[in-house]
Amino acid sequence: MRDLIGYGQNPPTISWPNGARLAISIVVNYEEGSERSFALGDPDQESSTEWGSYHLPPEIRNLAMESMYEYGSRVGIWRIMRILEEMNVKSTFFACALAFEQAPEVAKAAVDGGHEITSHGYRWEEVFRLTKEEERERIQKAINSSIQTTGKRPNGWYCRYGPSVHTRELLVEDGGFLYDSDAYNDDVPYFTEVKGKNHLVVPYTPDINDFRFWQSPGLIKSSDFFEYAKDSFDTLYAEAASHTKMMSIGLHPRIIGRPGRSKGLKDFIEYAQQFPDVWFATREEIANWWIENAK
């Protein structure tokens, strides 16, 4: 059943580490090279591009689309990682396993940089297209691949466009996941019962997300991204005076990694870092803290 109530009028009042007032989770969605394409033998191609949902004749290979995604792995990811390193911020990578397989240098740099690696599936695909057994196999394949490219299994999970009706059950059956982020329905983590077990959800965001640059109407200038993130921060920071709040920010190397957009990310981090009681954390750090303190 759906839970339309959540915490309601009684939001949690859990303190973050060292008395921090607001937790900020920056997420880098690393998907480049795992999107649908004829190059990977798929029967259809990714339609989401810099030009919106653009469709070529169904039999024509979309080389423009492929090159837009390649920008993320060739250039954009390194620009983002330089900004994060310069600002001393650790992020969570929602990493598609196949994308890391094709760019092991990126996987190594993410791990060496202290970023958390969460599984974004084996491919950047809609899991609701899969049968339950196919999805189970993909989850295990993603885990095994991540171990090979990063040296450890992921503790978190996030699907493209949301989970299937089977996803959370499969994650709990696996038993190795600390949390998933397959929800957009709250500003803080929460527990949900899955197969008689308490399972932690660390909600994600569709709005403080650079994907809005590829949507219409959406963001245009780097200052648009900064202003929206700043407005979100200011609201959450004010609310956090009385109850717990968390802020998620979604990034994509092929999008925010473009020169004219990356400044919005750097400007926001600089703004938020002026507040001494803000905690930039990985989602794994947030999950562990919540499990320990939300009892």
N, C-alpha and C positions, 0 to 999 in steps of 0.2 A: 504493500500500500504506500501511496505517497504521504509524505509528512509535510503538510502545509503550515504547520505551527512552529516547529523548531524551538528555539529558546523563548520565543514570544516576548512578553513583557519582563522576563527575568533572565536577561543575558548574563553570561558568566563574568566573574570578576577575578580572574586568575592573573596574577602578576607575571610578567615576563622576566627573564633573567636580569639580575642586577638592577631591578626596579624599572626596566625599560617600559615606556608608556605605549609604544606602538611597534609591532613587528612588521618588517617589510620583506617580502619574498620576491626576488627577481628571478624570472624563469626564462631560459633560453631554449626555444623549441628548435632542436637540430634535426631537420627532416630531409635536407637536400640530398638528392640521389636515391631516395626511397619512395618518391611520389610515383603515381601511375604514369607509365610511359611505354611507348612501343619499344624503346631501347631495352627495357627490362622484360619484354615479351608479354606485356599486358594487352588485353583485348581492347582497352580504351585508354585515354590519356587524361592527365590532370587538366581541369578546366580553369582553376583559379590561378590567375596571373596578374602581373602588374597592370594589365589592361582590363582587369575585371574578369568576369566569366566569359572567356573568348573561345569560340569553337571553330576549328578548321573543319573542312570536310572529313568525315570519320575515317577515311583511309589514308589521310596525309599525316605524316609524322610532324609534330609541332616542335620544331627546332628552336623557335623563339621562346616557348615556354621552358624548354629544357635549359636554355642559356640563362634565363632569369633565375632559376633555382641554382644553377652553377655559380652565380655571383655570390650566393650566400656562403658556399663552401670554399670558394677561391679567395674571396675578399672580405665579405661582410662579417664572417665569424671572427676574423682576426682583428677587425676594427672594434667589435664589441668586447672581445677579451682584453684588448689593450685598455679600453675605458675602465673595465671592471678592475683590472690590475692596478691602474693608476689611482683609482678611487678606493682601493683595498676593500672591495666588495666581493663576497662569495655568492654565487648564484646556484640555482638548480637547473641542470640540463634535462629537459624532456627529450631524450635521445632515441631516435629510431635506430634499431640495431643495425639494419642494412646501411644506413647513412654512415655510422661509425666504421663499419667494415670497409667502406669505400674511401674513408678518410681517416686512417689510423693516426695520422699526425694530429688531427683535431681531437680525437679521443684521448690521446696521451696528454695534450696540452690542457684539456679540461680537467683531467685527473691531477696532473702536476700542479695546476692552479688552485687546487683545493675545492673545486666545485663538486656539488653532489650530482650523481648520475641516476636519474629516474628513468624507467623504461617507458618509452612512447610507442611500444609495440615493435614487432619485427619490421614491418613496413608502415609507411604513413598511409593507412587505409582505414576505411569505415568498417569497424568490426561487426556492425549490424548486418553486413552482407554475408557473414560467415555462419556456418552451422556451429553448434556448441562444441562439437569435437574439433572442428577446424580452428576455432578460437582457442581451445585448450592447447592444441599443438603449436599455434603461433606464440602463445605466452611462453611455453617452454623453450621454443626456438629463440625467442628474444632474450630470455634469461641466459641461455647457454652462450649466445653470441656476445652478450654484454660481458660475461665472465672472460671471454677470450680477448676482447678489445680493451677492457678497462681493469681487469684483474679482480673484480668482485661482482657479485650479483646485485641487482638493484633492489632497494628497499621500498621504492614507491612505484606507482603505476599511473599512467594517464593515456586515455584513448583519444584518437582523432574524433572530433565532433561528438564526444560523449560515448558512454559504454553501451553495450547490448544488454538485453535483459538477463544475460548469463554472466557477464563480466565479473561482477563483484563476488558472486558465488564461486567462480573459478579461482579468483585470487585468494579467497579464504580457504578453499580446498588445497591450494598449493601450500599454504601455511608459512610462506617465507616473506610475505609483504607486510611492512609496517603500516602502510597507509595507501590510499589512492586519492587522486585529485579529480575524479570524474564527476564533479558537481560544481554548480555555479550559484548555489542557493544560500550562502551565508558569508559573513565576514570573518568568521573564526572556525576552527576545527570543531568537529562533533563526532560522537560515536553513533553507529547504527548497528542494529542486530542483523547478522547474516548467518544463517544456518546455526542459530543458537549461540553465536559468538559475537562479542563486541568488536566491531571493525571501525577503524578511524578513517574519517574523511577530512582531508585538508582542502577546502574548496578553492577553485581557480577563478579566473576572471575573463569574461569576453569583452569587457569595456576598456579597462586600462591595458590595452593590447594594441601593439603596432599593426595588427591585421586590419585595423580600421583605416589605415592608409590605402588598402586595396579594396575598400568597400565604398559604396556611394549611397547617400552622402557620408563622408568620412573625414579623416584628417588629411591635411594638405601640407602644412609647414611643420618644421621641427617644433616651433613654438606652440602649435596646436597640441602636440603630444605632451609637451612640458606643462602647458596650462591645465590640460585635463588631469594629468597626474597630480599636479600641485593642488588643484581643487579637491580631488579625491583625498589626498593626504591631509589637507587642512580640515576637512570634515571628519575624517576618521580620528585624527589627532585630538580634535576637540571632544569627540564622543568618548575617546579613551580615558578621559579624566574620571569617568564614572564606571566604565566597564570595558572588558577586554576587546581589543580590535587588532585585526591583521590586514595588511594591504598586499595584494598580489599584483605583479606587473608582468605582462606577457610580451616576449620579444621573439623575432625571427631574423636570422642573419641576412636573408635575402631582402628584408624590408627595412628594419631600423638600421641595418648595416650599411645602407646607402649614405654617401657623404652628407647630403642635405638633411637627413633625418637624424643621424647619430647624435648631433648636438643636443637634441631634445632630451635624450637619455642622460647625457653627461650633465646637462643643466639641472635636471630633476635630482640626480644623486647629490650634486653640490648643494642644492636647496635643502634636501632632507637631512644631510649631514651637519647642517647648522644646529640641529636639535640634538642635544647630548643624550636625550633619553629615547632615542630611536634605535631599534635593533635590526640590522640587516642580517637575515638568517636564511639558511637553506631550509627547504621544506622538511628534510629529515630532522634538523635541529628543532624545528617547531613541533613536529610530530612527537619526538622523544620528550620534549618538555611538557606537552599536553598530556601524554600518557602518564607521566610521572606526577603531574600536579592536578589534573582534573579528575579527582577521585571522589 
